Amino acid sequence: MSGNTDDLKGRVKQAVGDLTNDDDLKREGKADQAGARIKDAAENLKNKVGETVDAVKDKLNHKK
């Protein structure tokens, strides 16, 4: 699942937990949202590393 999907799922769980006074469901929702943020951060880091590797490759190829 994407980070956005996990975030939405967490928001829904948290809202339902609020409506039903279910503290466990509210905690699950918050955990899902935190997981989504971590997943998004990891994806952003992976993209940045890939961009950096590509930039280094380009520089090395231009020196040849």
The 8 nearest C-alpha neighbors of each residue, nearest first, counted from 0:
[[1, 4, 5, 2, 3, 35, 38, 6],
 [0, 2, 4, 3, 5, 35, 38, 39],
 [1, 3, 35, 5, 4, 39, 38, 6],
 [2, 4, 6, 1, 5, 7, 35, 0],
 [5, 3, 7, 1, 6, 2, 8, 0],
 [4, 6, 8, 2, 35, 7, 3, 31],
 [7, 5, 32, 3, 9, 35, 4, 8],
 [8, 6, 10, 4, 9, 5, 3, 11],
 [7, 9, 5, 11, 6, 10, 4, 12],
 [28, 10, 8, 31, 6, 12, 32, 7],
 [9, 11, 7, 13, 12, 8, 28, 14],
 [12, 10, 14, 8, 9, 13, 15, 7],
 [13, 11, 28, 9, 15, 14, 10, 24],
 [12, 14, 25, 28, 16, 10, 11, 15],
 [15, 13, 17, 11, 16, 12, 10, 18],
 [16, 14, 18, 12, 17, 13, 19, 11],
 [15, 17, 21, 25, 24, 13, 19, 14],
 [18, 16, 14, 20, 15, 19, 13, 21],
 [17, 19, 15, 16, 20, 14, 21, 13],
 [18, 20, 16, 21, 17, 15, 14, 22],
 [21, 19, 17, 16, 18, 22, 15, 25],
 [22, 20, 16, 19, 24, 23, 25, 17],
 [21, 23, 25, 24, 20, 26, 16, 17],
 [24, 22, 26, 25, 21, 27, 16, 28],
 [23, 25, 16, 27, 26, 21, 22, 12],
 [24, 26, 13, 16, 22, 28, 23, 27],
 [27, 25, 29, 23, 28, 24, 30, 22],
 [28, 26, 24, 30, 25, 29, 31, 23],
 [9, 29, 27, 13, 12, 25, 31, 26],
 [28, 30, 26, 32, 31, 27, 9, 33],
 [31, 29, 27, 33, 28, 32, 34, 26],
 [32, 30, 9, 34, 28, 29, 33, 5],
 [31, 33, 6, 35, 29, 9, 34, 30],
 [34, 32, 30, 36, 35, 31, 29, 37],
 [35, 33, 31, 37, 32, 36, 38, 30],
 [34, 36, 2, 38, 32, 6, 5, 33],
 [35, 37, 39, 33, 34, 38, 40, 32],
 [38, 36, 40, 34, 35, 39, 41, 33],
 [37, 39, 35, 41, 36, 40, 2, 34],
 [40, 38, 42, 36, 41, 37, 2, 35],
 [41, 39, 37, 43, 42, 38, 36, 44],
 [42, 40, 44, 38, 39, 43, 45, 37],
 [41, 43, 45, 39, 44, 40, 38, 46],
 [44, 42, 40, 46, 45, 41, 39, 47],
 [43, 45, 41, 47, 46, 42, 48, 40],
 [46, 44, 42, 48, 43, 47, 41, 49],
 [45, 47, 49, 43, 44, 48, 50, 42],
 [48, 46, 44, 50, 49, 45, 51, 43],
 [47, 49, 51, 45, 50, 46, 44, 52],
 [48, 50, 46, 52, 47, 51, 45, 53],
 [51, 49, 47, 53, 48, 52, 54, 46],
 [52, 50, 54, 48, 53, 49, 47, 55],
 [51, 53, 49, 55, 54, 50, 48, 56],
 [52, 54, 56, 50, 51, 55, 57, 49],
 [55, 53, 51, 57, 56, 52, 50, 58],
 [54, 56, 58, 52, 57, 53, 59, 51],
 [57, 55, 53, 59, 54, 58, 60, 52],
 [56, 58, 54, 60, 55, 59, 53, 61],
 [59, 57, 55, 61, 56, 60, 54, 62],
 [58, 60, 56, 62, 57, 61, 55, 63],
 [61, 59, 57, 58, 62, 63, 56, 55],
 [60, 62, 58, 59, 63, 57, 56, 55],
 [63, 61, 59, 60, 58, 57, 56, 55],
 [62, 61, 60, 59, 58, 57, 56, 55]]
